[in-house]
Amino acid sequence: MISQTYVSRREIAPSFARNRNTVRHTKRSLGSISQIVIISMITLAFGLIYVAEGTKATGFDYEISAVESEITEMTARRDDLAVEKARLTSVATAKNSTVAAAMEDATVTGYVAD
């Protein structure tokens, strides 16, 4: 008699296992035009961010320039006031000094004739 061995179906075709699909799906990916569009949109977004940050820096430069010019004007005004103060205090000091009190008042005695 011929001995027969039992062979299960699963051993013959493992892809036909229970509760499994027998169809293989291919993985979908973006097309070349879609990839170009996405990359261009990302580049545009980064460009806009770069320009926005650049204009912020320029605005701060204008503010700094205005403050520096105001500082320069006030420094010049302070120097002018320091000179004026020195002139006024020197006149007051000269009037109150003992040397000035001992001097005679100046009078015009005459002019040199031609």
C-alpha positions as CSV (number, residue, x, y, z in Angstrom):
1,M,0.0,0.0,0.0
2,I,1.1,3.5,-0.7
3,S,1.5,5.8,2.2
4,Q,0.0,9.1,1.7
5,T,1.0,12.1,3.8
6,Y,-1.3,14.9,4.6
7,V,-0.1,18.2,3.2
8,S,-2.1,21.2,4.4
9,R,-3.1,23.9,2.0
10,R,-1.2,26.5,4.0
11,E,2.1,24.9,3.2
12,I,1.4,24.9,-0.5
13,A,0.5,28.5,-0.9
14,P,1.3,30.7,2.1
15,S,0.0,33.8,0.4
16,F,-3.5,32.4,0.5
17,A,-3.6,32.3,4.3
18,R,-6.8,33.0,6.1
19,N,-8.0,36.6,6.4
20,R,-5.3,37.9,4.1
21,N,-5.6,39.7,0.8
22,T,-4.1,38.1,-2.2
23,V,-3.8,41.3,-4.1
24,R,-0.6,43.3,-3.7
25,H,-1.0,47.1,-4.0
26,T,1.8,49.3,-5.3
27,K,2.9,52.1,-3.1
28,R,1.7,55.4,-4.4
29,S,4.0,58.4,-4.3
30,L,3.8,62.0,-5.4
31,G,4.4,62.8,-9.0
32,S,7.2,65.0,-10.2
33,I,5.0,68.0,-10.8
34,S,3.6,67.7,-7.3
35,Q,7.1,67.5,-5.8
36,I,8.1,70.6,-7.8
37,V,5.0,72.6,-6.6
38,I,5.7,71.6,-3.0
39,I,9.3,72.5,-3.1
40,S,8.5,75.9,-4.8
41,M,5.9,76.6,-2.1
42,I,8.4,75.8,0.7
43,T,11.0,78.0,-1.0
44,L,8.5,80.9,-1.3
45,A,7.6,80.6,2.3
46,F,11.2,80.7,3.4
47,G,11.8,83.7,1.1
48,L,8.9,85.6,2.6
49,I,10.2,85.0,6.1
50,Y,13.7,86.1,5.1
51,V,12.4,89.4,3.6
52,A,10.2,90.1,6.6
53,E,13.1,89.7,9.0
54,G,15.3,91.9,6.8
55,T,12.7,94.7,6.9
56,K,12.5,94.4,10.7
57,A,16.3,94.9,10.9
58,T,16.1,97.9,8.6
59,G,13.4,99.5,10.7
60,F,15.5,99.0,13.8
61,D,18.4,100.7,11.9
62,Y,16.3,103.7,11.2
63,E,15.3,104.0,14.9
64,I,18.9,103.7,16.0
65,S,20.0,106.3,13.5
66,A,17.3,108.7,14.8
67,V,18.4,108.2,18.4
68,E,22.0,108.6,17.6
69,S,21.3,111.9,15.7
70,E,19.3,113.1,18.7
71,I,22.2,112.2,21.0
72,T,24.6,114.2,18.8
73,E,22.3,117.3,18.8
74,M,22.0,117.2,22.6
75,T,25.8,116.7,23.0
76,A,26.4,119.8,20.9
77,R,23.7,121.8,22.8
78,R,25.4,120.7,26.1
79,D,28.8,121.9,24.9
80,D,27.2,125.3,23.9
81,L,25.6,125.6,27.3
82,A,28.9,124.8,29.0
83,V,30.7,127.6,27.1
84,E,27.9,130.0,27.9
85,K,28.0,129.1,31.6
86,A,31.8,129.6,31.6
87,R,31.4,133.0,29.9
88,L,28.8,134.2,32.4
89,T,30.6,133.0,35.5
90,S,33.8,134.6,34.3
91,V,32.1,138.0,33.8
92,A,30.5,137.7,37.3
93,T,33.8,136.7,38.8
94,A,35.6,139.6,37.2
95,K,33.0,142.1,38.5
96,N,33.3,140.9,42.1
97,S,37.1,140.6,42.2
98,T,39.3,143.1,44.2
99,V,41.5,143.8,41.2
100,A,38.5,144.9,39.1
101,A,37.2,147.1,42.0
102,A,40.6,148.9,42.2
103,M,40.5,149.7,38.5
104,E,39.3,153.0,37.1
105,D,36.4,153.2,34.7
106,A,37.4,153.6,31.1
107,T,36.6,156.9,29.4
108,V,37.2,158.1,25.9
109,T,39.8,160.8,26.0
110,G,39.8,161.5,22.3
111,Y,40.6,160.1,18.9
112,V,43.7,160.3,16.9
113,A,43.4,163.0,14.3
114,D,44.4,162.4,10.8
